[in-house]
Amino acid sequence: MDLCKMHFCKHMNGFFMHSITLPEKVKIHFASLAGKLLELKRPNGKIWYVGLVKNGEKLVLQPGWHDFVSANDVSQNDLLVFKYNSETTFEVLIFDQSGFEKSCKTEEKSTGSLQIITRDELIGPKPVTVASQLPASDLQENEEDENSESDQISETRTPPLTENSGKRKERTSDARQLASERRQKAQKLQQQVQPGNPSFSVLIKPSHILRSVITIPSKFSSEHLPKKSGSFVLHLAGDKEWLVKYIDRSYRQELQMKHFFLDSNVQLGDFCLFELVKEATQTTFNVHISRNY
């Protein structure tokens, strides 16, 4: 079958706000795209980048999907038609339950709490693929910058401003507001930590979800964690426990988070705080999550 002529549709029923599963008859044709970011293009030319991930035998649109749904006012019983163009690009048409095509929004980049994600904001200048296809330098580059070395989140750095830098000023203001929100989330979650228990925090990014891995700050791991690989326990308040693999490499320490992410519905932009339980016989973290919705 010529993929460039392939279209498929998906009804928005049930819990569709944060992820959707590709139809069974379609997934075999797009299995090679698993672990990559897809370009979802609306008729007005706007593009959203959404990660396609594997969940067992299913292919799921998840990282970035909530932003696409919110920005395009996708509602219960809407019908979405995906028209495959080429490589990782799909054109998406949205019809309401009466069969009328919804018009594209023309708002500014940000309206209130709604943020339309651009490629640079989501993945940076380098394309993201599955971990096995990433060069070693990409896997190591700035990993520890994604995680806080303490319980606080430092303010985002911005480039110097010039006279004609209105857009930069706007981005600077947005970055400061985001940094302030991150600090507030960290402080709120920190109040749930038991005295004497050390912790570190992570803002969930596409690389975390696509690779299902979190890198532990080196200072935290050197002071509090064993010097060899093994298994740790993650506990979410009011939920079950997960046994996750801890990998101690010479240059970084990682937690493999695939099942925890899927079961606890961790999403892009969520803020997670990992509290090490000092009195536990096995290395255990209580995980506190501030959801991005």
C-alpha positions as CSV (number, residue, x, y, z in Angstrom):
1,M,0.0,0.0,0.0
2,D,1.2,3.5,-0.9
3,L,1.4,5.2,2.6
4,C,1.1,8.6,1.0
5,K,-2.5,7.8,0.1
6,M,-3.3,6.4,3.5
7,H,-5.9,8.2,5.6
8,F,-7.4,7.0,8.9
9,C,-9.9,8.4,11.3
10,K,-10.4,8.3,15.1
11,H,-13.5,9.1,17.1
12,M,-12.8,11.0,20.3
13,N,-14.6,8.9,22.9
14,G,-13.8,8.2,26.5
15,F,-10.5,9.3,27.9
16,F,-8.8,10.9,24.9
17,M,-7.4,14.1,26.4
18,H,-4.0,12.8,27.2
19,S,-3.4,10.0,24.7
20,I,-5.1,8.0,21.9
21,T,-4.3,4.6,20.4
22,L,-3.8,4.1,16.6
23,P,-6.4,1.8,15.0
24,E,-5.4,-1.8,14.9
25,K,-5.4,-2.0,11.1
26,V,-3.2,1.1,10.8
27,K,-0.5,0.4,13.3
28,I,1.4,-2.2,11.2
29,H,2.0,0.5,8.6
30,F,3.5,3.0,11.0
31,A,5.4,0.7,13.4
32,S,8.7,2.2,12.2
33,L,7.6,5.6,13.5
34,A,7.4,4.3,17.2
35,G,9.7,6.4,19.4
36,K,9.6,9.4,17.1
37,L,7.9,12.8,17.1
38,L,5.2,13.2,14.5
39,E,4.3,16.5,12.9
40,L,0.5,17.0,13.2
41,K,-0.3,19.8,10.7
42,R,-3.6,21.7,10.6
43,P,-5.0,23.2,7.4
44,N,-3.9,26.7,8.5
45,G,-0.3,25.5,8.5
46,K,0.2,25.3,12.3
47,I,2.2,22.3,13.4
48,W,2.2,20.4,16.7
49,Y,4.8,17.7,17.6
50,V,3.4,14.6,19.3
51,G,5.4,11.5,20.3
52,L,4.3,8.1,19.1
53,V,5.2,5.5,21.8
54,K,4.7,1.7,22.1
55,N,2.5,0.4,24.9
56,G,2.6,-3.4,24.7
57,E,1.3,-4.2,21.2
58,K,-0.3,-0.8,20.8
59,L,0.9,2.4,19.2
60,V,-0.1,5.5,21.3
61,L,0.0,9.2,20.6
62,Q,1.0,10.6,24.0
63,P,3.8,13.2,24.6
64,G,2.4,16.5,23.4
65,W,-1.1,15.1,22.6
66,H,-2.8,17.0,25.4
67,D,-1.4,20.3,24.0
68,F,-2.7,19.5,20.5
69,V,-6.2,18.6,21.8
70,S,-6.4,21.7,24.0
71,A,-5.2,24.1,21.3
72,N,-7.6,22.8,18.7
73,D,-10.6,22.5,21.0
74,V,-11.1,18.8,20.4
75,S,-14.3,17.6,22.1
76,Q,-16.0,14.4,23.0
77,N,-17.5,12.7,19.9
78,D,-15.4,14.7,17.5
79,L,-13.9,12.8,14.5
80,L,-10.3,13.3,13.6
81,V,-9.0,12.4,10.1
82,F,-5.3,11.8,9.8
83,K,-3.9,12.2,6.3
84,Y,-0.3,10.8,6.0
85,N,1.9,13.1,3.9
86,S,5.5,11.9,4.2
87,E,8.2,10.9,6.7
88,T,6.6,11.8,10.1
89,T,4.0,14.4,8.9
90,F,0.2,14.0,9.1
91,E,-2.4,16.5,8.2
92,V,-5.2,16.5,10.7
93,L,-8.8,17.5,9.9
94,I,-11.3,17.8,12.8
95,F,-15.1,17.3,12.5
96,D,-17.7,17.8,15.2
97,Q,-20.4,15.3,15.9
98,S,-22.7,16.8,13.3
99,G,-20.1,16.3,10.6
100,F,-19.1,19.9,10.2
101,E,-15.4,20.6,9.9
102,K,-14.0,22.7,12.8
103,S,-12.1,25.8,11.8
104,C,-8.5,26.3,12.9
105,K,-7.7,28.6,15.7
106,T,-5.8,31.8,15.0
107,E,-5.0,32.9,18.5
108,E,-1.6,34.1,19.6
109,K,0.9,31.6,20.7
110,S,-0.3,31.8,24.3
111,T,-3.7,32.6,25.6
112,G,-4.1,32.3,29.4
113,S,-2.9,28.9,30.4
114,L,-3.1,27.6,26.8
115,Q,0.3,27.2,25.1
116,I,0.8,26.1,21.5
117,I,4.0,24.1,21.4
118,T,6.6,24.8,18.7
119,R,9.3,22.3,17.6
120,D,12.1,24.3,19.3
121,E,10.2,24.4,22.6
122,L,9.4,20.7,22.5
123,I,12.6,19.0,21.3
124,G,15.2,21.7,20.6
125,P,17.1,22.0,17.3
126,K,17.9,18.3,17.1
127,P,15.4,15.7,15.9
128,V,14.4,13.1,18.5
129,T,14.4,9.4,17.6
130,V,14.4,6.3,19.6
131,A,17.3,5.9,22.1
132,S,19.0,3.1,20.1
133,Q,19.3,5.6,17.2
134,L,20.7,8.5,19.2
135,P,24.4,9.1,19.1
136,A,26.1,8.7,22.5
137,S,26.7,12.5,22.7
138,D,23.0,13.1,22.5
139,L,22.2,10.6,25.2
140,Q,24.7,12.3,27.6
141,E,24.3,15.9,26.6
142,N,22.8,18.1,29.4
143,E,21.1,15.1,31.0
144,E,21.8,16.5,34.5
145,D,20.6,19.9,33.4
146,E,17.1,18.4,33.1
147,N,17.1,17.5,36.8
148,S,17.5,19.8,39.8
149,E,20.6,19.3,41.9
150,S,18.5,20.5,44.9
151,D,14.9,20.8,45.8
152,Q,14.7,24.2,44.0
153,I,14.5,24.9,40.3
154,S,16.9,27.6,39.0
155,E,15.5,30.3,36.8
156,T,15.8,29.8,33.1
157,R,18.6,31.7,31.4
158,T,17.7,33.9,28.5
159,P,19.9,35.5,25.8
160,P,20.9,39.2,25.9
161,L,18.3,41.6,24.7
162,T,18.7,44.1,21.9
163,E,16.7,47.1,20.8
164,N,14.5,45.2,18.4
165,S,13.9,42.2,20.5
166,G,10.2,42.3,21.3
167,K,9.8,38.6,20.8
168,R,12.8,37.9,23.0
169,K,11.4,40.1,25.7
170,E,8.1,38.2,25.5
171,R,10.0,34.9,25.7
172,T,12.0,36.2,28.6
173,S,8.8,37.1,30.5
174,D,7.3,33.7,29.7
175,A,10.5,32.0,30.9
176,R,10.5,33.9,34.2
177,Q,6.9,33.1,34.8
178,L,7.6,29.4,34.0
179,A,10.6,29.4,36.4
180,S,8.4,31.0,39.1
181,E,5.7,28.3,38.6
182,R,8.3,25.6,38.8
183,R,9.7,27.0,42.0
184,Q,6.2,27.2,43.5
185,K,5.5,23.5,42.5
186,A,8.8,22.4,44.0
187,Q,8.0,24.2,47.2
188,K,4.5,22.8,47.4
189,L,5.7,19.3,46.8
190,Q,8.5,19.7,49.3
191,Q,6.0,20.3,52.0
192,Q,4.9,16.7,51.6
193,V,8.4,15.3,52.3
194,Q,9.1,13.8,55.7
195,P,11.8,15.6,57.7
196,G,15.2,14.0,57.2
197,N,14.3,12.4,53.8
198,P,16.4,13.8,51.0
199,S,14.8,14.4,47.6
200,F,15.3,15.6,44.0
201,S,12.8,16.9,41.5
202,V,12.3,16.4,37.7
203,L,10.3,18.4,35.1
204,I,9.1,15.8,32.7
205,K,10.3,16.4,29.1
206,P,9.8,14.5,25.8
207,S,13.2,12.8,26.2
208,H,12.0,11.3,29.6
209,I,8.8,9.9,28.1
210,L,10.3,8.7,24.8
211,R,13.2,7.0,26.5
212,S,11.3,6.0,29.7
213,V,14.4,7.0,31.7
214,I,15.1,9.6,34.4
215,T,18.7,10.6,35.2
216,I,19.4,11.1,38.9
217,P,21.5,14.2,39.8
218,S,25.1,13.1,40.3
219,K,25.3,14.9,43.7
220,F,22.2,13.2,45.0
221,S,23.3,9.7,43.8
222,S,26.8,10.0,45.2
223,E,25.5,11.1,48.7
224,H,22.5,8.8,49.1
225,L,22.4,5.9,46.7
226,P,24.4,2.6,46.4
227,K,27.4,2.4,44.1
228,K,26.0,-0.5,42.1
229,S,23.0,-1.3,39.8
230,G,20.0,-2.9,41.3
231,S,16.2,-2.5,41.9
232,F,14.5,0.4,43.7
233,V,10.9,0.7,44.9
234,L,8.7,3.6,43.7
235,H,5.6,4.4,45.8
236,L,2.9,6.8,44.7
237,A,0.5,8.0,47.4
238,G,-2.7,6.1,47.4
239,D,-1.5,3.8,44.7
240,K,0.5,0.6,44.3
241,E,4.3,0.2,44.3
242,W,6.6,-0.3,41.3
243,L,9.9,-2.2,41.2
244,V,12.2,-0.3,38.8
245,K,15.7,-0.9,37.6
246,Y,18.5,1.4,38.9
247,I,21.4,1.6,36.5
248,D,24.7,2.9,37.8
249,R,26.9,3.9,34.9
250,S,30.3,5.5,35.2
251,Y,29.0,8.9,34.0
252,R,25.4,8.9,35.2
253,Q,22.8,7.1,37.2
254,E,19.4,6.2,35.8
255,L,15.9,4.9,36.7
256,Q,14.1,2.9,34.1
257,M,10.5,4.3,34.3
258,K,8.5,2.7,31.5
259,H,5.8,0.9,33.6
260,F,5.6,3.6,36.2
261,F,5.0,6.3,33.5
262,L,2.3,4.2,31.8
263,D,0.5,3.1,35.0
264,S,0.6,6.5,36.7
265,N,-0.2,8.4,33.5
266,V,2.8,10.7,33.8
267,Q,2.6,13.4,31.1
268,L,4.8,16.0,29.4
269,G,5.2,19.0,31.7
270,D,4.4,17.1,34.9
271,F,6.6,17.9,37.9
272,C,7.8,14.9,39.9
273,L,9.6,15.0,43.3
274,F,11.4,11.8,44.4
275,E,11.6,11.4,48.2
276,L,14.1,8.9,49.4
277,V,12.7,7.0,52.4
278,K,15.6,6.7,54.8
279,E,14.1,4.1,57.1
280,A,13.2,1.6,54.3
281,T,15.1,-1.7,54.2
282,Q,15.2,-1.6,50.4
283,T,15.9,1.7,48.5
284,T,12.5,3.3,48.2
285,F,11.2,6.6,46.8
286,N,7.9,8.2,47.5
287,V,7.0,10.0,44.3
288,H,5.0,13.2,44.5
289,I,3.5,14.5,41.2
290,S,2.2,18.0,40.3
291,R,0.2,17.5,37.2
292,N,0.4,19.8,34.2
293,Y,-3.4,20.0,33.8
